[in-house]
């Protein structure tokens, strides 16, 4: 077949019918359009291929140029950097929780620190009057190599220590790249810090500050070594104020830079570090009498109306000198007094007799004296939420054997214990708790500093004593204010019930601890208090009642809601 004939044959069959022209202009009904069935494929244009190739070429050129720069020009510098640079873990210091009073006023907070590169804040405190309840902190510390051996702010006293786990928070962590010269090249945060929880306390900072200023004023002005005061809700144990004088400065101890001031605190005989409210042990004197009066009524050893004559003293035979008498003096002759009057005027003779017995009057005896003191929590820790609390001491034959070997217990020891002398020692917090149980008629609560602390508010014991006995004690303590030893507290704004105490100190007895305990309002007792002025002159015209009176006068103007 010739070429001409072959060509003719091909062209002859290339004719396209009209209906075939539109065959592929659209997909048929059953084609899968997502898979491009029935569509005419179009090749990539030369323009797009050229553009893509040029883009890849530019990227390769840039990468090559950068690599050349890093290796050829700065390779040696980066090699040295990689050899000398180190990666270190570093703390991101968190912020401690803020401590507030019951009205959300800040008591301890965090202050920005621009002059310290290690952490961004320092701890600040309200002052004066709050140091012993707030405490202080120890800052993070590092060794000579810059490694932190203490990585947290650590509470060292007071609420800062008691609630360390709650308010400390959790530090964060970051990785720092540094060179041989210590220059930082990069930082990466691994864990973010978590701020500590806040504390809302039951303290009323207004009353706290005023009470401290009054104790300080009377202490310094009338030669008392120190003093302490507590005011508490008698029904649930919330502490409204708790202050001790003298005190340290929380910020000075926290920073630890003022060595001279810190040494002055350490060497001062007035004991700046002693929280007298919970750790100071003091002879109570006559403030223990209401508790023994309740014991005498409960044991049935005396009727509330029976009168005992005080001519100024009682005498008993002296066991060491036959024919001679041992004389136990009253602070004055009171004449005939029943229980209410004996509480009001604080007759020692009355309590000698119902404590140890005399002639025809039966006494509680030292065993029952100790039992009723302990019933009201005296002689034991209160369980308050502060560190380093101490329990008091109640003299007993066992105590005397331990402390005075070979010296037996005598009736005179019982007499002196019954009026809060001899080896008797208590704390102001103990006595606030004890008098609260008188105020609320038998509920021994647990003192606490956290507002709304249900756990501690539910920690109480109910004393098995008849209400009529509490009536007698309430009336006697009210009479102490209306005409007796606590008449300084007889103010018009609120009715107060109280009991004073004067404990003689030392061999020469020229120093005294002055006490007053009590509660208010009298008709519906809600708040209990204890004030102690330490080691003042026995002839001072000022005492613990003077402090409490001034506080009540101030509250009548600035905090009258407590009198309702």
ZAZA-906204 format. One record per residue (C-alpha): z, y, x. Coordinates in steps of 0.02 Angstrom, whole numbers, padded with zeros to 5 digits, always signed. Last residue first. Example, Ala and Ser with C-alpha at 12.3 -4.5 7.8 and 13.67 -1.06 7.14 Angstrom:
ZAZA-906204
+00357-00053+00684
+00390-00225+00615
end
This chain:
ZAZA-906204
+06067+02262-01248
+06149+02317-01085
+06009+02252-00975
+05883+02364-01063
+05978+02515-00996
+05891+02503-00827
+05877+02680-00757
+06015+02779-00844
+06145+02649-00892
+06090+02550-00740
+06152+02688-00624
+06323+02692-00707
+06331+02502-00699
+06291+02506-00513
+06421+02640-00482
+06551+02534-00572
+06502+02380-00473
+06526+02466-00306
+06695+02539-00354
+06749+02369-00419
+06719+02297-00246
+06848+02414-00171
+06880+02595-00126
+07052+02674-00105
+07074+02581+00058
+07251+02530+00107
+07206+02352+00156
+07067+02413+00270
+06903+02320+00243
+06859+02143+00293
+06713+02107+00178
+06666+02186+00013
+06620+02054-00114
+06530+02083-00280
+06501+01945-00408
+06398+01962-00566
+06357+01879-00732
+06227+01933-00859
+06204+01878-01039
+06369+01891-01128
+06356+01931-01313
+06509+02032-01363
+06556+02070-01182
+06387+02135-01126
+06418+02090-00986
+06497+01974-00856
+06629+01965-00721
+06673+01948-00538
+06759+02075-00425
+06809+02048-00246
+06890+02142-00100
+06914+02049+00062
+07063+02123+00151
+07121+02184+00321
+07295+02236+00375
+07362+02062+00346
+07450+02059+00517
+07414+01874+00536
+07236+01888+00476
+07160+01924+00307
+07230+01967+00135
+07122+01921-00013
+07108+02048-00153
+07029+01985-00314
+06966+02065-00472
+06923+01984-00637
+06798+02054-00761
+06739+02078-00939
+06618+02222-00970
+06579+02325-01126
+06425+02434-01101
+06382+02619-01106
+06559+02685-01123
+06623+02630-00952
+06779+02528-00917
+06726+02454-00750
+06857+02550-00651
+06988+02468-00763
+06968+02307-00665
+07153+02283-00622
+07213+02302-00801
+07196+02423-00946
+07026+02402-01031
+06941+02308-00890
+07076+02176-00860
+07090+02168-01050
+06911+02104-01055
+06956+01968-00929
+07104+01913-01037
+06997+01912-01194
+06861+01807-01113
+06991+01687-01043
+07074+01662-01212
+06908+01639-01303
+06854+01513-01172
+07001+01404-01220
+06952+01415-01403
+06780+01350-01357
+06849+01182-01304
+06804+01117-01131
+06691+00973-01084
+06575+01066-00966
+06388+01057-00996
+06287+01028-00838
+06132+01119-00784
+05962+01087-00707
+05841+01130-00846
+05822+01308-00782
+05785+01234-00612
+05634+01137-00674
+05579+01275-00792
+05560+01404-00653
+05505+01548-00765
+05532+01678-00629
+05569+01598-00462
+05733+01651-00381
+05853+01516-00438
+06036+01489-00483
+06074+01319-00562
+06174+01328-00723
+06349+01270-00770
+06355+01287-00959
+06534+01299-01023
+06558+01455-01126
+06409+01563-01075
+06520+01691-00988
+06640+01562-00917
+06496+01460-00845
+06423+01622-00776
+06590+01650-00688
+06560+01491-00587
+06379+01532-00544
+06425+01705-00484
+06571+01630-00388
+06463+01507-00297
+06333+01642-00256
+06471+01753-00185
+06523+01611-00067
+06692+01526-00068
+06837+01489+00049
+07016+01432+00011
+07116+01392+00167
+07274+01486+00112
+07231+01607-00029
+07148+01591-00199
+07301+01620-00308
+07327+01435-00348
+07295+01391-00164
+07446+01495-00113
+07561+01407-00236
+07494+01235-00187
+07526+01271-00004
+07702+01327-00050
+07731+01158-00132
+07702+01075+00035
+07566+00969+00115
+07616+00885+00276
+07588+00953+00453
+07554+00812+00576
+07378+00866+00612
+07328+01033+00541
+07140+01030+00507
+07112+00851+00450
+07285+00829+00376
+07264+00996+00287
+07097+00947+00211
+07168+00784+00149
+07317+00874+00071
+07197+00995-00014
+07124+01167+00017
+06958+01202-00073
+06817+01245+00045
+06649+01324+00003
+06473+01256+00007
+06342+01327+00123
+06162+01379+00089
+06044+01369+00238
+05877+01386+00147
+05852+01473-00021
+05814+01395-00189
+05993+01394-00257
+06071+01221-00264
+06244+01290-00297
+06324+01217-00141
+06500+01155-00167
+06680+01218-00160
+06673+01300-00330
+06548+01218-00447
+06647+01253-00606
+06714+01074-00617
+06749+01088-00431
+06884+01219-00463
+06951+01114-00605
+06970+00959-00497
+07043+01053-00348
+07180+01129-00453
+07203+00960-00538
+07242+00875-00372
+07346+01022-00309
+07467+01016-00455
+07434+01085-00628
+07611+01150-00644
+07758+01116-00763
+07874+01261-00803
+08057+01213-00811
+08098+01265-00631
+07931+01310-00555
+07763+01222-00562
+07625+01220-00432
+07480+01303-00522
+07560+01358-00686
+07707+01430-00588
+07615+01510-00445
+07489+01573-00572
+07618+01673-00671
+07700+01733-00510
+07533+01800-00447
+07508+01913-00598
+07329+01975-00604
+07360+02121-00724
+07227+02067-00849
+07237+01882-00808
+07425+01880-00829
+07406+01982-00990
+07290+01852-01065
+07402+01709-01009
+07567+01782-01069
+07664+01907-00967
+07848+01955-00957
+07885+02080-00819
+07742+02131-00706
+07833+02157-00540
+07705+02198-00406
+07588+02107-00284
+07688+01951-00323
+07784+01876-00180
+07822+01697-00133
+07992+01684-00050
+08049+01531+00048
+08236+01515+00029
+08377+01485+00151
+08523+01366+00135
+08436+01233+00237
+08308+01305+00358
+08154+01196+00379
+08132+01141+00198
+08154+01319+00133
+08223+01312-00045
+08113+01401-00174
+08098+01585-00217
+07991+01679-00343
+07927+01856-00328
+07904+02027-00408
+08013+02010-00560
+07877+01911-00647
+07934+01828-00807
+07822+01699-00889
+07767+01716-01070
+07701+01577-01181
+07560+01635-01293
+07419+01533-01217
+07530+01379-01218
+07563+01294-01052
+07541+01123-00972
+07415+01067-01102
+07292+00996-00976
+07149+01095-01053
+07252+01255-01062
+07307+01236-00881
+07129+01201-00826
+07065+01355-00915
+07199+01459-00826
+07146+01377-00663
+06969+01439-00688
+07024+01614-00736
+07133+01625-00578
+06994+01598-00450
+06956+01785-00438
+07135+01808-00374
+07098+01788-00188
+06926+01729-00139
+06942+01695+00048
+06765+01710+00112
+06624+01596+00168
+06458+01685+00201
+06309+01568+00184
+06244+01601+00008
+06277+01785-00031
+06329+01830+00146
+06157+01802+00216
+06206+01804+00398
+06073+01867+00518
+06151+02039+00541
+06318+01965+00593
+06437+02115+00600
+06479+02070+00780
+06313+02143+00839
+06243+02040+00983
+06098+01957+00895
+06044+02109+00794
+06052+02219+00949
+05948+02090+01042
+05816+02104+00906
+05815+02293+00921
+05795+02286+01109
+05658+02154+01102
+05548+02256+00985
+05392+02148+00995
+05440+02001+00883
+05310+02044+00751
+05401+01945+00616
+05574+01998+00674
+05530+02183+00668
+05442+02160+00500
+05593+02076+00420
+05715+02213+00472
+05889+02136+00488
+06030+02151+00363
+06205+02221+00351
+06238+02199+00207
+06183+02061+00088
+06084+02068-00072
+06053+01961-00224
+05984+02041-00381
+05914+01978-00547
+05939+01793-00508
+05875+01685-00650
+06007+01551-00685
+05957+01514-00866
+06105+01568-00972
+06210+01676-00856
+06062+01782-00800
+06118+01831-00625
+06184+01976-00523
+06237+01946-00343
+06320+02062-00218
+06365+02059-00034
+06467+02158+00089
+06495+02204+00269
+06624+02249+00398
+06709+02371+00279
+06755+02536+00358
+06756+02651+00206
+06594+02749+00228
+06494+02609+00308
+06538+02480+00176
+06540+02603+00031
+06365+02666+00069
+06294+02497+00120
+06361+02413-00037
+06291+02555-00142
+06122+02553-00055
+06109+02365-00077
+06148+02375-00262
+06018+02511-00286
+05880+02411-00200
+05917+02252-00297
+05929+02344-00463
+05757+02423-00441
+05682+02265-00365
+05722+02163-00519
+05721+01989-00444
+05660+01843-00551
+05523+01805-00426
+05335+01795-00446
+05264+01699-00299
+05078+01705-00255
+04980+01553-00198
+04903+01550-00025
+04722+01597+00009
+04599+01459+00051
+04499+01483+00212
+04314+01432+00217
+04271+01271+00308
+04130+01249+00435
+04086+01431+00468
+03957+01451+00606
+03969+01578+00747
+03843+01624+00881
+03826+01703+01053
+04005+01754+01086
+04036+01822+01260
+04173+01731+01354
+04096+01759+01524
+04048+01576+01541
+03956+01584+01376
+04023+01566+01200
+03968+01468+01047
+04095+01476+00906
+04119+01341+00774
+04219+01394+00621
+04370+01328+00526
+04469+01394+00377
+04658+01405+00365
+04746+01337+00212
+04869+01436+00104
+05045+01481+00164
+05117+01523-00007
+05160+01353-00080
+05197+01255+00078
+05307+01394+00145
+05410+01409-00015
+05585+01399+00061
+05532+01479+00225
+05455+01638+00155
+05587+01633+00018
+05722+01663+00146
+05697+01622+00330
+05567+01571+00459
+05407+01559+00359
+05265+01504+00474
+05099+01596+00486
+04988+01455+00544
+04898+01395+00702
+05043+01366+00818
+04986+01290+00982
+04835+01403+00977
+04727+01386+01133
+04694+01548+01225
+04716+01473+01396
+04882+01562+01420
+04950+01481+01262
+04924+01533+01083
+05036+01592+00941
+05013+01610+00753
+05142+01732+00683
+05321+01686+00641
+05371+01744+00469
+05516+01838+00389
+05652+01814+00259
+05624+01868+00080
+05801+01841+00013
+05888+01901+00171
+05771+02046+00202
+05776+02126+00029
+05898+02273+00041
+05792+02400+00133
+05647+02378+00125
+05490+02305+00047
+05401+02191+00168
+05237+02186+00264
+05150+02036+00344
+05007+02071+00465
+04821+02053+00435
+04652+02013+00514
+04698+01877+00636
+04656+01849+00819
+04575+02016+00857
+04731+02118+00827
+04719+02307+00823
+04638+02328+00653
+04774+02238+00553
+04757+02247+00364
+04923+02228+00274
+04976+02072+00181
+05117+02074+00053
+05303+02047+00028
+05403+02128-00112
+05256+02186-00220
+05303+02246-00393
+05250+02122-00525
+05393+02167-00646
+05491+02008-00604
+05476+02046-00417
+05322+01995-00320
+05287+01889-00165
+05105+01891-00109
+05025+01729-00053
+04984+01711+00130
+04810+01759+00189
+04700+01635+00282
+04666+01632+00468
+04492+01573+00514
+04536+01450+00648
+04421+01419+00795
+04329+01264+00857
+04239+01291+01020
+04061+01261+01078
+04025+01298+01260
+03890+01391+01352
+03877+01370+01540
+03742+01236+01556
+03639+01297+01408
+03651+01474+01472
+03596+01421+01646
+03443+01334+01575
+03408+01484+01465
+03404+01598+01614
+03295+01479+01716
+03169+01458+01577
+03151+01643+01548
+02969+01674+01614
+02892+01500+01625
+02990+01402+01500
+03031+01526+01361
+02875+01632+01382
+02760+01481+01400
+02835+01406+01243
+02809+01568+01150
+02625+01578+01207
+02593+01397+01162
+02668+01420+00989
+02565+01577+00961
+02402+01493+01019
+02433+01338+00914
+02468+01444+00759
+02309+01547+00788
+02202+01388+00806
+02272+01316+00646
+02226+01474+00551
+02048+01476+00627
+02019+01299+00570
+02076+01336+00394
+01962+01489+00381
+01812+01392+00447
+01838+01250+00325
+01853+01374+00182
+01689+01462+00229
+01597+01297+00253
+01632+01257+00070
+01725+01103+00021
+01606+00984-00073
+01597+00984-00264
+01627+00827-00364
+01546+00820-00539
+01672+00775-00672
+01665+00618-00779
+01836+00558-00727
+01938+00693-00640
+02096+00587-00643
+02185+00710-00758
+02028+00714-00867
+02041+00530-00907
+01871+00497-00993
+01871+00428-01170
+01787+00574-01259
+01653+00611-01132
+01685+00746-01007
+01572+00899-01007
+01412+00956-00924
+01381+00779-00864
+01254+00724-00998
+01179+00896-01027
+01011+00864-00936
+01006+00684-00993
+00956+00732-01170
+00797+00817-01105
+00732+00663-01012
+00717+00674-00828
+00552+00627-00742
+00579+00548-00573
+00483+00389-00611
+00304+00451-00568
+00360+00539-00419
+00404+00377-00339
+00241+00285-00376
+00134+00428-00321
+00221+00432-00155
+00189+00248-00130
+00000+00268-00172
-00019+00407-00048
+00072+00311+00087
-00048+00166+00069
+00000+00000+00000
end
